[in-house]
Amino acid sequence: MNCLLAKVKTGTRTPIFRKILSNKEIYKLPENLNTSVNYNPSTLLEDDEWYKIENFSETTYFLEIMRSDFSSVNYDKLDEMLEEQIAGGTDAIIICGTTGESSTLEDDAVPGENDDRAFEKFDHVVEVHYGYQIDPKDTTLPDGDSVDNNQYTRYLLDNYNIKVVCDWTAGNTADFQQKVSLAIASASLPDAVIAPTRNYLVQAARADLLADLWPEFNQYASKQVKEIIETTEGRAINNATVDGTFCALPNVSVDTDGVYLYFIRQDWLDKLGLEVPKTVDELGEVAQKFKDAGLSPDYSIAGIDNGGRTYSNFMNSSNNGYGFDAVYQAFNATPGYFLKDDSGELYWGTTTDEMKEALTTLHDWYEKGLINPEVGTTTNGDNANNVKNGTCGIFMGPWWSLGYGNPDSFRNDNNANWQAYPLYTNDGVSYRIIKTGTEKHL
C-alpha cells in the first residue's frame, strides 16, 4: 500500500479526495497469509491469523474510486490549510474511516476579526423563519407584542437586519414534537427549529433537509461561542454531527443543569411556623400542612404537563421542569439511566429497589391529594397554573426554574417568596446528581 488519501468535506454533501502521501510504503503486508479466516466481527483471531474478505468489490464499504484503474496522479495534493486541519483533528476531515471525534474549531481570523464578522449587520433585511413552542396563555409579553415582534426580535432587526418570522407555534411539548415530526416527514422544516432530541436531528439530516453548517460556523461564529463549544472537548460538535456532516448548532448547557431542587413558598412556611423541609418525609408533611391550612386547596405539589417527563434520562438529563427528579435523587434512584454496579455489571436504573421506594412515596402523595390529580394530562402549560395564581406552594425542577418561567407568581402576589432547596435522603446525609451531555440542537 503506497498511497494515502483524505476524504475531505466540502460545502456540499459530496466529498472529495485529496492525496496526502504517494510512493511511500505506508503498510507492509505480512509474509504469510495462509492462515486467514473469513471476516466476521464475532470471530476472534488466534495468533498469526488474519481476516480475509472475499468478493470485496461487492461489499457496501467498497469505494467507488477503486472500481477503475487507480493512479495517484489523478488526485491533487492536500493543501497546507487542510493539512493543519488534520493535525488538529478537525471534524472537517475524515481519514481512513475515522470521524474526527477529537475535533477542534478552526479560526483563520486575525484577533478581533472573527467577532467583527459574527456581529456585522447585513446590508439588507434577512428573514429567518422558525417554529416555536410557547404557552398560548402566556401573558408575559406587553400588549401588542408577539412571539416574532417583541423587544428581542426588534433588537435583531434594528442592529443586524435580521427579521424573525414565526411560521408556527405549539402549545406543549407533545404538540411541538408532533409538529417537528410532520415538518420532517413533509420536507417543510422552517429555517430554524429546536430539535427535541437527537433522534429528530438524525431523521432530518438523513432526509437531506439540513445544510452543512461547518464552513459558515467556522467563518462567522464569535470567539466566545467557539470558546464555549471548545469546553465540551468535542462532545458538542460530535452531537451536532450526523454521518460526518455538522448540521446543527449545539446547545451547550452547564453541568449544573442536572441539579434538581424543590421550590417552596417560604412565606407560607413562615406563616405556619414551619421549618424548611430537608428530607422526603419532611416535604410530604409540609405539603399536607399547606393543604390542611387552605393555602393549597386543590393540591400542594405541581407536576408535569402532557408530554412532559416525571424524570430526566440519559438522552435528556437536564431542563426537566415540574418533574419529580428531586424525589428520585433523594432515594438514590437513577431512572432513565444505564449504570454499572460495584461488580461492573450493567443495570437499568428504572427498575431498581430505590426507584420502587420513590414511586411508592409519590403514589402515597397522589392518593392523599398532595400532587396535582391531573398530572401528565394537562395541556398548554396548565400544570403550572396553580403555582402562578398562588394556590400551589411546591414544585420541582432545575436550579434556574425559580426565575425563568415563574414571573406570574410574583406578579400575581407581591408577597410571594419562593426559595429553592435540595431534597436529601431520609437520613439527611446526601442527595444524588446525574448529568449527561448536550441534548438540544437548532
C-alpha positions in Angstrom: 0.0 0.0 0.0 1.8 3.2 -1.2 -0.8 5.9 -1.4 -2.8 7.6 1.4 -5.9 9.7 0.6 -8.0 12.0 2.7 -11.8 12.2 2.3 -12.5 15.9 2.6 -15.8 17.5 3.4 -16.9 20.4 1.2 -19.7 22.9 1.4 -21.9 20.3 -0.3 -22.8 16.8 0.6 -20.4 15.4 -2.0 -16.9 14.8 -0.5 -13.7 15.0 -2.5 -10.4 13.1 -2.1 -7.0 14.6 -1.7 -3.6 13.0 -1.8 -1.6 13.0 1.5 1.2 10.6 0.6 2.2 8.7 -2.5 5.0 6.3 -3.5 5.6 5.7 0.2 5.4 2.3 2.0 2.5 3.0 4.3 1.6 -0.5 5.3 3.7 -3.7 4.7 1.8 -6.9 4.0 2.7 -9.9 6.2 4.7 -12.6 4.5 2.3 -15.5 5.5 -1.4 -15.1 4.7 -2.2 -18.8 4.5 -3.8 -18.8 8.0 -6.6 -16.4 7.1 -10.3 -16.7 8.0 -13.4 -15.0 6.5 -14.1 -11.8 8.2 -16.8 -11.9 10.9 -17.0 -9.4 13.8 -18.0 -12.3 16.1 -14.9 -14.3 15.2 -11.8 -13.8 17.4 -8.4 -14.2 15.7 -5.7 -16.5 17.1 -2.1 -15.6 17.0 -0.7 -15.2 13.4 -4.2 -15.4 11.9 -5.6 -12.8 9.5 -9.1 -11.8 8.3 -9.9 -12.1 4.6 -12.8 -10.6 2.7 -13.9 -12.4 -0.4 -15.7 -10.6 -3.2 -14.6 -7.4 -1.7 -15.8 -5.3 -4.6 -19.4 -6.4 -3.9 -19.4 -5.2 -0.3 -21.1 -1.9 0.8 -17.9 -0.5 2.0 -16.0 -0.9 -1.2 -15.0 2.6 -2.5 -16.2 3.6 -5.9 -12.9 5.2 -6.8 -11.4 1.7 -6.7 -13.5 0.3 -9.5 -11.3 1.8 -12.2 -7.5 1.7 -12.6 -6.1 3.7 -9.7 -3.4 6.3 -10.2 -2.3 8.8 -7.6 -1.6 11.4 -10.3 -5.4 11.8 -10.7 -5.6 13.3 -7.2 -4.5 16.8 -6.1 -2.2 17.0 -3.1 -3.8 18.2 0.2 -3.0 21.9 0.6 -1.4 23.3 3.7 -4.6 24.6 5.3 -6.2 21.1 5.2 -3.0 19.5 6.5 -3.2 21.8 9.5 -6.9 20.8 10.0 -5.8 17.1 10.0 -3.1 17.8 12.5 -5.7 19.4 14.8 -8.1 16.6 14.3 -11.0 18.7 12.9 -14.4 17.3 12.1 -14.0 18.8 8.6 -11.8 15.9 7.5 -12.4 12.1 7.6 -9.3 10.0 7.2 -9.2 6.2 6.9 -12.8 5.9 8.0 -12.4 7.8 11.3 -14.9 10.6 12.2 -12.6 13.1 13.7 -14.2 12.8 17.2 -11.4 14.9 18.8 -12.3 17.8 16.6 -11.2 21.4 17.2 -12.6 24.5 15.7 -10.8 26.4 13.0 -10.1 30.1 13.4 -8.4 31.7 10.4 -9.2 35.3 11.5 -6.9 37.9 12.9 -7.7 38.5 16.6 -10.9 40.6 16.7 -12.0 40.0 13.1 -13.9 36.9 13.9 -16.2 38.9 16.2 -16.4 41.6 13.6 -17.8 39.0 11.2 -20.1 37.5 13.8 -21.8 40.8 14.7 -21.7 42.5 11.3 -25.0 43.9 10.2 -26.5 42.7 6.9 -26.8 45.3 4.3 -30.4 44.2 3.6 -33.1 42.6 5.7 -32.8 38.8 6.0 -35.8 36.9 7.1 -35.3 33.8 9.4 -38.4 31.6 9.7 -38.8 29.3 12.7 -41.2 27.2 14.7 -41.5 27.6 18.4 -43.1 26.0 21.5 -44.9 28.6 23.6 -47.8 28.6 26.0 -50.8 30.1 24.2 -51.9 31.6 27.5 -48.6 33.3 28.1 -49.1 36.8 29.4 -45.5 38.0 29.9 -45.3 40.0 26.7 -46.6 43.6 26.7 -49.8 44.4 24.8 -49.2 44.5 21.1 -46.1 42.3 21.2 -46.0 38.7 19.8 -43.5 35.8 19.5 -42.0 37.4 16.4 -42.5 41.1 17.3 -41.0 41.9 20.7 -38.1 43.6 22.3 -35.7 40.8 21.3 -36.8 40.4 17.7 -36.8 44.2 17.3 -33.2 44.3 18.6 -32.1 41.8 16.0 -33.9 43.7 13.3 -32.5 47.1 14.3 -28.9 46.0 14.9 -28.4 43.2 12.4 -31.2 43.4 9.8 -32.4 40.0 10.9 -36.2 39.7 10.7 -37.6 36.8 12.8 -40.7 35.3 11.3 -42.6 32.6 13.3 -44.2 30.1 10.9 -46.0 28.2 13.6 -46.2 27.6 17.4 -47.1 24.6 19.6 -48.7 24.9 23.0 -47.0 22.0 24.7 -44.2 19.5 24.4 -46.3 16.8 22.8 -47.7 19.1 20.1 -44.3 20.6 19.4 -42.7 17.2 18.9 -45.6 16.2 16.6 -45.2 19.4 14.5 -41.5 18.8 14.1 -42.1 15.2 13.1 -44.7 16.3 10.5 -42.3 19.0 9.2 -39.6 16.5 8.7 -41.9 14.0 7.0 -43.3 16.6 4.7 -40.0 18.3 4.0 -41.4 21.6 5.2 -39.0 22.5 8.0 -38.6 26.2 8.7 -35.2 27.8 8.5 -34.6 27.0 12.2 -36.2 24.9 14.9 -35.1 23.3 18.0 -34.7 19.5 17.7 -36.5 18.0 20.8 -33.9 15.2 20.8 -31.1 14.0 18.7 -33.4 11.5 17.0 -35.2 14.3 15.3 -31.9 15.8 14.1 -30.8 12.4 12.7 -34.1 12.0 10.8 -33.9 15.4 9.3 -30.3 15.0 8.3 -30.8 11.6 6.6 -33.8 13.0 4.8 -31.4 15.5 3.3 -33.2 18.5 4.8 -30.3 20.1 6.6 -27.3 22.2 5.4 -23.7 21.6 6.1 -23.0 24.4 8.6 -19.3 23.7 9.2 -17.9 26.3 6.8 -20.3 29.0 8.0 -19.8 28.2 11.6 -16.1 28.5 11.4 -16.3 31.7 9.5 -18.9 33.5 11.5 -19.2 32.1 15.0 -17.9 34.6 17.6 -14.9 33.8 19.7 -17.0 33.4 22.8 -19.3 30.9 21.1 -16.2 28.9 19.9 -14.7 29.0 23.4 -17.9 27.7 24.9 -18.0 24.9 22.3 -14.4 24.0 23.0 -15.1 23.4 26.7 -17.0 20.3 25.8 -13.8 18.7 24.3 -15.6 17.7 21.1 -18.8 16.4 22.6 -20.9 19.3 21.3 -19.5 19.1 17.8 -20.0 15.4 17.6 -23.5 15.6 19.0 -24.5 18.0 16.2 -22.8 15.9 13.5 -24.7 13.3 11.6 -22.9 10.9 9.2 -19.9 13.2 9.1 -21.9 16.4 8.5 -22.1 19.2 11.0 -25.7 20.1 10.5 -26.9 21.8 13.7 -25.9 24.4 16.3 -25.5 22.6 19.6 -27.0 23.9 22.8 -24.3 23.7 25.5 -25.8 23.5 28.9 -23.7 23.8 32.1 -23.4 20.6 34.2 -25.4 22.2 37.0 -28.5 21.9 34.7 -28.6 18.4 36.1 -29.1 19.6 39.6 -32.7 19.3 40.6 -34.2 21.2 43.5 -37.6 21.7 45.0 -39.1 25.2 45.2 -41.4 26.2 48.1 -43.3 29.2 49.3 -41.1 30.5 52.2 -43.8 33.0 53.2 -46.2 30.1 53.8 -43.6 28.3 55.9 -43.2 31.4 58.0 -46.9 31.9 58.3 -47.4 28.4 59.6 -44.3 28.5 61.8 -42.7 25.6 59.9 -39.0 24.7 59.3 -37.7 24.2 55.8 -38.1 20.6 54.8 -34.8 18.8 54.4 -35.9 15.2 53.7 -38.6 13.5 51.6 -40.7 12.7 54.6 -40.5 16.2 55.9 -41.5 17.6 52.5 -44.6 15.3 52.5 -45.5 16.5 55.9 -45.2 20.2 54.9 -47.3 19.6 51.8 -50.0 18.1 53.9 -50.0 21.1 56.2 -50.2 23.5 53.3 -53.3 21.7 52.1 -54.9 21.5 55.6 -54.4 25.2 56.1 -56.2 26.0 52.9 -53.1 27.6 51.3 -53.1 24.8 48.7 -56.8 23.9 48.5 -56.5 21.7 45.3 -53.0 20.2 45.7 -49.7 21.2 47.2 -47.2 19.8 44.7 -47.3 20.6 41.0 -46.4 18.1 38.3 -45.7 17.7 34.6 -47.9 18.7 31.7 -48.9 16.3 28.9 -45.8 15.2 27.0 -43.5 16.0 29.9 -41.3 13.6 31.8 -41.5 12.8 35.5 -37.8 12.1 35.4 -34.9 13.0 33.2 -32.8 10.3 31.5 -29.6 9.7 29.7 -30.9 11.2 26.5 -32.3 14.3 28.2 -30.6 14.8 31.5 -31.5 18.4 32.2 -34.2 21.1 31.8 -36.9 18.8 33.2 -39.3 21.3 34.7 -42.0 20.2 37.0 -40.7 16.6 37.1 -40.1 14.7 40.3 -36.3 14.4 39.8 -35.6 15.8 43.3 -37.5 13.0 44.8 -35.8 10.3 42.8 -32.4 11.8 43.7 -33.3 11.7 47.4 -33.9 8.0 47.1 -30.6 7.5 45.2 -32.8 6.3 42.4 -31.5 6.6 38.8 -34.5 6.2 36.4 -33.7 6.5 32.8 -30.0 5.6 33.1 -27.9 2.6 32.3 -25.3 2.3 35.1 -22.7 -0.3 36.4 -22.9 -1.8 39.8 -19.9 -2.5 42.0 -19.1 -5.7 40.2 -19.1 -4.0 36.8 -22.5 -5.4 35.7 -24.8 -3.1 33.7 -28.2 -2.4 35.2 -31.3 -0.3 34.2 -31.9 2.4 36.8 -35.7 2.5 36.3 -36.3 -0.9 37.8 -34.2 -0.7 41.0 -35.4 -1.0 44.6 -34.6 2.6 45.1 -36.9 3.6 42.2 -39.7 1.4 43.6 -39.4 3.2 47.0 -39.6 6.6 45.3 -42.6 5.6 43.3 -44.3 4.3 46.5 -43.8 7.7 48.1 -45.1 9.6 45.1 -48.1 7.2 44.9 -48.9 7.9 48.6 -48.7 11.7 48.0 -51.0 11.3 45.0 -53.5 9.3 47.0 -53.6 11.9 49.7 -54.3 14.6 47.1 -50.9 16.3 47.6 -49.9 16.0 43.9 -51.9 17.5 41.1 -54.6 14.9 40.3 -54.3 15.8 36.6 -50.5 15.3 36.5 -49.4 14.3 33.0 -52.8 15.1 31.4 -53.0 18.9 31.5 -52.0 20.8 28.3 -50.7 24.1 27.2 -48.9 24.8 30.4 -51.9 24.4 32.7 -49.9 22.2 35.0 -48.3 25.5 36.3 -51.5 27.4 36.7 -51.8 27.0 40.5 -48.2 27.9 41.0 -48.8 31.1 39.1 -52.1 32.0 40.7 -50.8 31.4 44.2 -52.7 28.2 45.2 -49.8 25.7 45.0 -46.7 26.1 47.1 -44.3 23.4 45.9 -42.8 22.4 42.6 -39.5 20.8 41.4 -37.1 21.5 38.6 -33.6 22.6 37.6 -32.0 25.3 39.8 -32.9 28.1 37.4 -36.7 27.3 37.4 -37.5 29.9 40.1 -36.9 33.0 37.9 -37.3 31.5 34.4 -40.9 30.7 33.6 -42.3 31.7 37.0 -42.8 35.5 36.8 -46.6 35.4 37.0 -46.4 34.0 40.6 -44.6 37.2 41.7 -46.8 39.4 39.5 -50.0 37.9 41.0 -48.8 38.0 44.6 -46.4 40.7 45.7 -45.8 38.7 48.9 -44.7 35.5 47.2 -41.4 34.4 48.5 -40.1 31.3 46.6 -37.0 29.6 47.8 -35.0 26.7 46.4 -33.6 23.8 48.4 -32.0 20.4 47.8 -34.0 17.3 48.9 -31.9 15.0 51.0 -32.3 11.3 51.6 -34.4 10.5 54.7 -31.2 10.0 56.8 -30.4 13.7 55.9 -27.0 12.9 54.6 -26.8 13.3 50.9 -28.6 13.7 47.5 -27.6 12.4 44.1 -26.9 14.2 40.8 -26.7 12.6 37.4 -25.8 14.6 34.2 -25.0 13.6 30.7 -24.0 15.6 27.6 -25.6 18.0 25.2 -29.3 17.4 24.3 -30.6 20.1 22.1 -29.8 21.5 18.7 -31.0 24.3 16.5 
